Amino acid sequence: MSSFIEAIENITPEIYQNLKQAVELGKWPDGRKLTQEQKETCLGAMIAWELKNLPEEERTGFMNGQECGSKSKKAATESDLFAPASGTRH
């Protein structure tokens, strides 16, 4: 594991951008397709680098305090399920 940490410490902003682009496109700059293991490793390296070098709001996966859509909507009750839709002619 220490070799992974050492590798993260040696990532430059340019290398980070190359990793990010490879993950986004699913291929290396030379056109070779990333394997699933490579995608996972690159994404892990990106996240680790971002944690050390970017403010929270610029990191991969930042949600800015948003809630899941199902949590923010009112829970449907049984009566809601059988009520006619608004605007219908029933």
Contact map, one row per residue, 1 for C-alpha under 8 A:
111110000000000000000000000000000000000000000000000000000000000000000000000000000000000000
111111000000000000000000000000000000000000000000000000000000000000000000000000000000000000
111111100000000000000000000000000000000000000000000000000000000000000000000000000000000000
111111110000000000000000000000000000000000000000000000000000000000000000000000000000000000
111111111000000000000000000000000000000000000000000000000000000000000000000000000000000000
011111111100000000000000000000000000000000000000000000000000000000000000000000000000000000
001111111110000000000000000000000000000000000000000000000000000000000000000000000000000000
000111111110000000000000000000000000000000001001100000000000000000000000000000000000000000
000011111110000000000000000000000000000000000000100000000000000000000000000000000000000000
000001111111000000000000000000000000000000000000000000000000000000000000000000000000000000
000000111111111100000000000000000000000000000000100000000000000000000000000000000000000000
000000000111111100000000000000000000000000000000000000000000000000000000000000000000000000
000000000011111110000000000000000000000000000000000000000000000000000000000000000000000000
000000000011111111000000000000000000000000000000000000000000000000000000000000000000000000
000000000011111111100000000000000000000000000000000000000000000000000000000000000000000000
000000000011111111110000000000000000000000000100100000000000000000000000000000000000000000
000000000000111111111000000000000000000000000000000000000000000000000000000000000000000000
000000000000011111111100000010000000000000000000000000000000000000000000000000000000000000
000000000000001111111110000000000000000001100100000000000000000000000000000000000000000000
000000000000000111111111000000000000000001100100000000000000000000000000000000000000000000
000000000000000011111111100000000000000000000000000000000000000000000000000000000000000000
000000000000000001111111111110000100000000000000000000000000000000000000000000000000000000
000000000000000000111111111000000100001001100000000000000000000000000000000000000000000000
000000000000000000011111110000000000000000000000000000000000000000000000000000000000000000
000000000000000000001111111000000000000000000000000000000000000000000000000000000000000000
000000000000000000000111111100001100001000000000000000000000000000000000000000000000000000
000000000000000000000110111111111100000000000000000000000000000000000000000000000000000000
000000000000000000000100011111111100000000000000000000000000000000000000000000000000000000
000000000000000001000100001111110000000000000000000000000000000000000000000000000000000000
000000000000000000000000001111110000000000000000000000000000000000000000000000000000000000
000000000000000000000000001111111000000000000000000000000000000000000000000000000000000000
000000000000000000000000001111111100000000000000000000000000000000000000000000000000000000
000000000000000000000000011100111110000000000000000000000000000000000000000000000000000000
000000000000000000000110011100011111111000000000000000000000000000000000000000000000000000
000000000000000000000000000000001111111000000000000000000000000000000000000000000000000000
000000000000000000000000000000000111111100000000000000000000000000000000000000000000000000
000000000000000000000000000000000111111110000000000000000000000000000000000000000000000000
000000000000000000000000000000000111111111000000000000000000000000000000000000000000000000
000000000000000000000010010000000111111111100000000000000000000000000000000000000000000000
000000000000000000000000000000000001111111110000000000000000000000000000000000000000000000
000000000000000000000000000000000000111111111000000000000000000000000000000000000000000000
000000000000000000110010000000000000011111111100000000000000000000000000000000000000000000
000000000000000000110010000000000000001111111110000000000000000000000000000000000000000000
000000000000000000000000000000000000000111111111000000000000000000000000000000000000000000
000000010000000000000000000000000000000011111111100000000000000000000000000000000000000000
000000000000000100110000000000000000000001111111110000000000000000000000000000000000000000
000000000000000000000000000000000000000000111111111000000011000000000000000000000000000000
000000010000000000000000000000000000000000011111111100000000000000000000000000000000000000
000000011010000100000000000000000000000000001111111111000000000000000000000000000000000000
000000000000000000000000000000000000000000000111111111100011000000000000000000000000000000
000000000000000000000000000000000000000000000011111111110010000000000000000000000000000000
000000000000000000000000000000000000000000000001111111000000000000000000000000000000000000
000000000000000000000000000000000000000000000000111111100000000000000000000000000000000000
000000000000000000000000000000000000000000000000111111110110000000000000000000000000000000
000000000000000000000000000000000000000000000000011011111110000000000000000000000000000000
000000000000000000000000000000000000000000000000001001111110010000000000000000000000000000
000000000000000000000000000000000000000000000000000000111110011100000000000000000000000000
000000000000000000000000000000000000000000000000000001111111010000000000000000000000000000
000000000000000000000000000000000000000000000010011001111111110000000000000000000000000000
000000000000000000000000000000000000000000000010010000000111110000000000000000000000000000
000000000000000000000000000000000000000000000000000000000011111000000000000000000000000000
000000000000000000000000000000000000000000000000000000011111111100000000000000000000000000
000000000000000000000000000000000000000000000000000000001000111111000000000000000000000000
000000000000000000000000000000000000000000000000000000001000011111000000000000000000000000
000000000000000000000000000000000000000000000000000000000000001111100000000000000000000000
000000000000000000000000000000000000000000000000000000000000001111110000000000000000000000
000000000000000000000000000000000000000000000000000000000000000011111011000000000000000000
000000000000000000000000000000000000000000000000000000000000000001111111000000000000000000
000000000000000000000000000000000000000000000000000000000000000000111111100000000000000000
000000000000000000000000000000000000000000000000000000000000000000011111100000000000000000
000000000000000000000000000000000000000000000000000000000000000000111111110000000000000000
000000000000000000000000000000000000000000000000000000000000000000111111110000000000000000
000000000000000000000000000000000000000000000000000000000000000000001111111000000000000000
000000000000000000000000000000000000000000000000000000000000000000000011111100000000000000
000000000000000000000000000000000000000000000000000000000000000000000000111110000000000000
000000000000000000000000000000000000000000000000000000000000000000000000011111011000000000
000000000000000000000000000000000000000000000000000000000000000000000000001111111000000000
000000000000000000000000000000000000000000000000000000000000000000000000000111111100000000
000000000000000000000000000000000000000000000000000000000000000000000000000011111110000000
000000000000000000000000000000000000000000000000000000000000000000000000000111111110000000
000000000000000000000000000000000000000000000000000000000000000000000000000111111110000000
000000000000000000000000000000000000000000000000000000000000000000000000000001111111000000
000000000000000000000000000000000000000000000000000000000000000000000000000000111111100000
000000000000000000000000000000000000000000000000000000000000000000000000000000000111110101
000000000000000000000000000000000000000000000000000000000000000000000000000000000011111100
000000000000000000000000000000000000000000000000000000000000000000000000000000000001111100
000000000000000000000000000000000000000000000000000000000000000000000000000000000000111110
000000000000000000000000000000000000000000000000000000000000000000000000000000000001111111
000000000000000000000000000000000000000000000000000000000000000000000000000000000000001111
000000000000000000000000000000000000000000000000000000000000000000000000000000000001000111
